[in-house]
Amino acid sequence: MEMKLNGVEEADAASILAVCKTKGYAPETLDEELEKRGYERIFTYDFENDETWEDDDEDDFAPVERFPHKHRFDDE
């Protein structure tokens, strides 16, 4: 289903699944077979080599103050 949603032709998907019956259904194996047939990786993603991935702590949100665990009542 994942291959169908990503535009892999049914014949290619069937042959990839046939190969994976002997090698195993590991995500790396599936992606290797996809790349052999000219498709992009679907099941694994390399975050370390992705230049668009930004892992900085610059967000526009203020810190959240946690609520106390016990109820506090004021007798005023």
Secondary structure, 3 states (H helix, E strand, C coil): CHHHHCCCCHHHHHHHHHHHHHHCCCHHHHHHHHHHCCCCCCCCCCCCCCCCCCCCCCCCCCCCCCCCCCCCCCCC
